[in-house]
Amino acid sequence: MAIDSELLEILVCPKCKGELEYQEPEQKLICNSCKLAYRIEDDIPVMLIDEAEPIE
């Protein structure tokens, strides 16, 4: 089961309110502005800044 496309359209980064890039194979939402990755568990995005993973 994949994340709902309508949900992807309205989700923004909780830190900067910027656009998120969905990476389906890794099941993550990426904010290129903040350099953070938000994981997706059981088709539910975990949009907590404290739980985001820094990316390079």
NORFEN-V374544 format. One record per backbone hydrogen bond with DSSP energy under -1.0 kcal/mol. CO is the residue of the C=O (numbers start at 1). NH is the residue of the N-H. E is the energy in kcal/mol with one decimal. If there is no record, write none. Layout:
BEGIN
((CO NH E) (CO NH E))
END
This chain:
BEGIN
((4 8 -1.9) (5 9 -1.5) (7 11 -1.5) (13 17 -2.0) (18 13 -2.6) (21 30 -2.9) (23 27 -1.1) (23 28 -1.7) (27 40 -2.0) (28 23 -3.0) (29 38 -3.4) (30 21 -2.8) (31 35 -1.4) (31 36 -1.5) (35 55 -2.5) (36 31 -2.9) (37 53 -2.8) (38 29 -3.0) (39 46 -2.8) (41 44 -1.5) (44 41 -2.5) (45 47 -1.0) (48 51 -1.1) (49 52 -1.2) (53 37 -2.5))
END
